[in-house]
Amino acid sequence: MLQQANDWREKHPEESIAPVAEMLDASPAQAKADASHVETFPTDDLVPKTGNGEIGRALTKLGDLFVHNKQWEKAPDPAEFYDGDLYRKVHAGQSAAGVPAVGALANLHG
């Protein structure tokens, strides 16, 4: 479901502003401003970039930026929050047994 949501957001950037703002308890203007700094990749692009390590390296750089900007004291290892193997398996249609229910994932941001 997360891959489908990501693909929808990539194809509908303007339509995604309101639901993202609501989910993050932000104004649509804030969500739009944040979105202007984000390049959303479709799942078909993310899967090979996950496999070759590009996504892990990008997440590491992003964490380093948050530390540099004093938003975080220490950047977590991307493997702590991004399971690239699972992401690739789900895309390939393989079982995702053990994955939390979507409702549980939706509560992570709060």
C-alpha positions as CSV (number, residue, x, y, z in Angstrom):
1,M,0.0,0.0,0.0
2,L,2.9,2.4,0.8
3,Q,4.3,1.9,-2.7
4,Q,0.9,2.6,-4.3
5,A,0.5,5.8,-2.2
6,N,4.0,6.9,-3.2
7,D,3.3,6.2,-6.9
8,W,0.0,8.2,-6.6
9,R,1.7,11.1,-5.0
10,E,4.4,11.1,-7.7
11,K,1.8,11.2,-10.4
12,H,-0.5,13.7,-8.6
13,P,1.8,16.2,-6.8
14,E,-0.8,19.0,-6.5
15,E,-3.6,16.7,-5.4
16,S,-1.4,15.2,-2.7
17,I,-0.9,18.5,-0.8
18,A,-4.2,18.5,1.1
19,P,-4.0,14.9,2.4
20,V,-0.4,15.3,3.4
21,A,-1.1,18.5,5.2
22,E,-3.9,16.9,7.1
23,M,-1.8,13.8,8.0
24,L,1.0,16.0,9.3
25,D,-1.3,18.5,11.0
26,A,0.2,21.3,8.9
27,S,-1.3,24.0,6.7
28,P,-1.6,23.3,2.9
29,A,0.9,26.1,2.4
30,Q,3.5,24.4,4.6
31,A,2.9,21.1,2.9
32,K,3.3,22.7,-0.5
33,A,6.5,24.5,0.5
34,D,7.9,21.2,1.9
35,A,6.9,19.4,-1.3
36,S,8.8,21.9,-3.4
37,H,12.0,20.6,-2.0
38,V,11.2,16.9,-2.6
39,E,11.6,14.8,-5.7
40,T,9.3,11.9,-5.5
41,F,10.4,8.8,-7.4
42,P,8.0,6.1,-8.6
43,T,8.5,2.6,-7.1
44,D,9.8,1.3,-10.4
45,D,12.8,3.7,-9.9
46,L,13.2,3.2,-6.2
47,V,13.5,-0.6,-6.4
48,P,16.7,-0.7,-8.5
49,K,18.1,2.3,-6.6
50,T,17.4,0.3,-3.4
51,G,19.2,-2.7,-4.8
52,N,22.3,-0.8,-5.8
53,G,22.6,1.0,-2.5
54,E,21.7,4.5,-3.8
55,I,18.7,4.9,-1.5
56,G,20.7,3.9,1.6
57,R,23.4,6.4,0.7
58,A,20.8,9.1,0.1
59,L,19.1,8.4,3.4
60,T,22.5,8.6,5.1
61,K,23.2,12.0,3.5
62,L,19.8,13.2,4.6
63,G,20.5,12.1,8.2
64,D,23.8,13.9,8.1
65,L,22.1,17.0,6.9
66,F,19.6,16.9,9.8
67,V,22.6,16.5,12.2
68,H,24.4,19.4,10.6
69,N,21.3,21.6,10.9
70,K,21.0,20.5,14.6
71,Q,17.6,18.9,14.0
72,W,19.0,15.6,15.2
73,E,21.8,14.8,17.6
74,K,22.8,11.6,15.8
75,A,21.6,10.2,12.5
76,P,20.2,6.7,12.6
77,D,21.4,4.0,10.3
78,P,18.9,3.8,7.4
79,A,18.6,0.1,8.0
80,E,16.9,1.0,11.3
81,F,13.9,2.5,9.4
82,Y,14.1,1.4,5.8
83,D,13.9,-2.3,5.0
84,G,15.2,-2.3,1.4
85,D,14.9,-6.1,1.0
86,L,11.3,-6.0,2.1
87,Y,10.6,-3.0,-0.2
88,R,11.9,-5.0,-3.2
89,K,10.1,-8.2,-2.2
90,V,6.8,-6.4,-2.0
91,H,7.3,-4.8,-5.3
92,A,8.0,-8.2,-6.8
93,G,4.8,-9.5,-5.4
94,Q,6.4,-11.7,-2.8
95,S,4.9,-12.2,0.7
96,A,5.3,-9.5,3.2
97,A,4.6,-11.7,6.2
98,G,5.4,-9.9,9.5
99,V,4.7,-6.5,8.1
100,P,2.7,-4.4,10.5
101,A,-0.9,-3.6,9.6
102,V,-1.4,-0.4,7.7
103,G,-3.2,1.1,10.6
104,A,-0.2,0.6,12.8
105,L,2.1,2.2,10.2
106,A,-0.3,5.2,9.9
107,N,0.1,5.9,13.6
108,L,3.9,6.1,13.4
109,H,4.0,9.8,12.5
110,G,2.1,10.8,15.7
